[in-house]
């Protein structure tokens, strides 16, 4: 085969891949239930922070949300969500009462995190606390026994064989989806461990669940090498994720136009335009162990960037944001 044929053939292959992605990129919601997985290529890029903020936003604006923390070694998502709940959930490792837990094997011991408006545990998303939109019901499956304790904890996966892990996770997925349908939950958020090439055997078992997730948001920090590494891992080991990706969130971004352009052009070339969103570096996102979306004005900084991105990909609704948070998310000044 000539060099021309090789180059022409590869160009045609890339164009066909882009066409396939454009034609198979479905709406985020499947029916009335949206199931969304957050993935990154390494730790420390803010994946769990974005997952926690998204969970809080969805609950404040739409009601019932389920959060599933699959990162069984770090459990940052778990820690952030439980840091905002009553002390009994944070510090009592033996808590398993009906007040805070949805019992029953078919419901897989989901914790029910409630933030009543007349309670000191009320959480709001707004410019001012007394004018905000209160977070409502969040059902949560935590990742680490060190945080909470009950019979069928995700951390038990660390002691199981890969086939057992796959079977157990399939059970979790089916039970959680059925629970969501029975309780009228509209959103399920999965926070997965980083897709690192040096992942341990237990992660291989956890990642078998990726095949069940219909939509993904891929998260990287503001570094071209990190973006390239994440895409390489997805392409080499989990190619089916490509057509299910609804967006790339580039976190901790700064105003460096050369890097912004390079990252955007690279993702555009492989996935098409409209997949890349930058979330700027914001001090509010690095000084708290609770979801930072509850700190300060949601129409500014990283808060606004996240709301803008989630609106553009169809997770949030522009009119709902305007009504309850009193700003237009599509008028945000972005990088």
Buried (B, 14 or more C-beta within 10 A) or exposed (E): EEEEEEEEEEEEEEEEBBEEBEEEBEEBBEEEBBBBBBBBBBBEBBBBBBBBBBBBBBBBBBBBBBBBBBBBBBBBBBBBBBBBBBEEBBEBEEBBEEEBBBEEEEBBBBBBBBBEEEEEBBBBBBBEEEEBBBBBBBBBBBBBBEBBBBEEBBBBBBEBEBEEBBBBBBBBBEBBBEBBEEBEBBBBBBBBBBBBEEBEEBBEBBBBBBEBBBBBBBBBBBBBEBBBBBBEBBEEBBEEBBBBBBBBBBBBBEEEEEBBEEBBEBBBEBBBEBBBBBBBBBEBBEEBEBBBBBBBBBBBBBBBBBBBBBBBBBBBBBEBBBEBBEBBBEEBEBB
